[in-house]
Amino acid sequence: MRQVQILNTTAGDSTEAMRASGGISSPSPISSSTTIWSTSPIFFRASSLVSPQLAAPAESGAEQLKETKQTFAEKAVTTSGRTSLKARINMVRLRIGVAASVLGCSFAIAQSVNQAVLRLDATLDALVSSDARVELVKSGFGFTEGPVWVQQGRQGYLLFTDIPGNVVWKLTADGMASVYLDHVGYNGPEVWRWGGIQNNGFDKADPRYEEFAQIGADGLTLDRQGRLILATFAGRSLMRIENNGKRTVLADRWEGKRFGGPNDVVVKSDGAIYFTDTYGAFRLREKDPRKELDFNAVYMWKDGKLSLLDKNMPNVNGLAFSPDEKYLYVNGSRDNYVNRYEVRVDGTLANGKLFIDMRQETGLGVTDGLRVDTKGNLYETAPGGVWIISPEGKHLGTIRAPEISTNVGFGDADKKTLYIAARTSIYKIRVNTPGI
């Protein structure tokens, strides 16, 4: 009998290795929301070894095993001289073996069909259902970031940035994508000199591999009036889009020195805007001679006043508030850890402490973007995918998109769809607890 090989790809496997094994297939450029990412090829390989009748659910296999045992007991008593008891015993043993194989195969298939979520704790089932799937919404971009949902009455749409494209995209529920804003990052005449060099995540030997300068904006959010706020990254500013479409630069320097590359942004319930500043605008990052500030930092902008809150993290990235806004979480970017700060009454930060350490992880990805649900759980891009972390700092499980995840955002009217920006694509997965 041919052996059934169950391909169990781990969170640390590269996308290309997974494709080579047949566990997933590549998304086609600008493809739409009909693709469901799971290890479904495994099911077809396994089921092709048996007849449709034998490829029944595990319950049917158990019933067949029961009937086989009953048949053996009855037939053994009434066996005629023309049929040897030994032959019948051998036949029954064969039938029992086949039934057991069906049971085992059915269980293996059930366990292998959904590899999208790595479950490390039983409490994860209340947050992400066992049958949840990672779905491809749209592909064919350069480097996606900053997903934010905009609800308008019963309808809504997703906005996200494509950093090398220097644009903000609008993605509607029917899978149609259109440019919402352009030239949202660097706007000078020397485009070739700005923005760090990145790639689309494919292997260098892959014909689809591309390198590009990150000249666009990065993180997005909405303020309390529904206006779009952008961390312009290569544009080196914090910008707001007014209701009439006008672009207002809220801040672009600290004590007279230009920012190095605002990365991500979040708005507090009182209207205060918190954002991180990095070296993202520079080709040589922290070694670039054009930088004016010698540190990464967390800032707060409120009522026209800019405040420097913290500059003790060597690298910063995404940030998010706890549901009660008593804490602010800040990502350590390529250093792979998350800090948690207490938020004072005046909005400043205190007692920054390590919340979770991922520096020993070897999977692809870094602590880039994050969001929090209404129960205080973090959805954190990290090595190996999107980590789901309890308010106590326990790793409950990992959502594994087919590409390196860069940022996340909750969307749809019920805020129970997690949209995942992952290099060339946007993916989504349904969750049970609404996001903030």
Secondary structure by P-SEA (a helix, b strand, c coil): cbbbbbbbccccccaaaaaaaccbbbbcccccccccccaaaaaaaaaaaccccccccaaaaaaaaaaaaaaaaaaaaaccccccaaaaaaaaaaaaaaaaaaaaaaaaaaaccccccccccccccccccccccccccccccccccbbbbbbccccbbbbbbbccccbbbbbcccccccccccccccccccccccccccccccccccccbbbbbccccccccccccbbbbbccccccbbbbbcccccccccccccccccccccccccccccccccccccccccccccccccccccccbbbbbcccccccccccccccccccccccccbbbbbcccccbbbbbbbccccccccccccccccccccccccccccccccccccccccccbbbbcccccccccccccccccccccccccccbbbbbcccbbbbbbbccccc
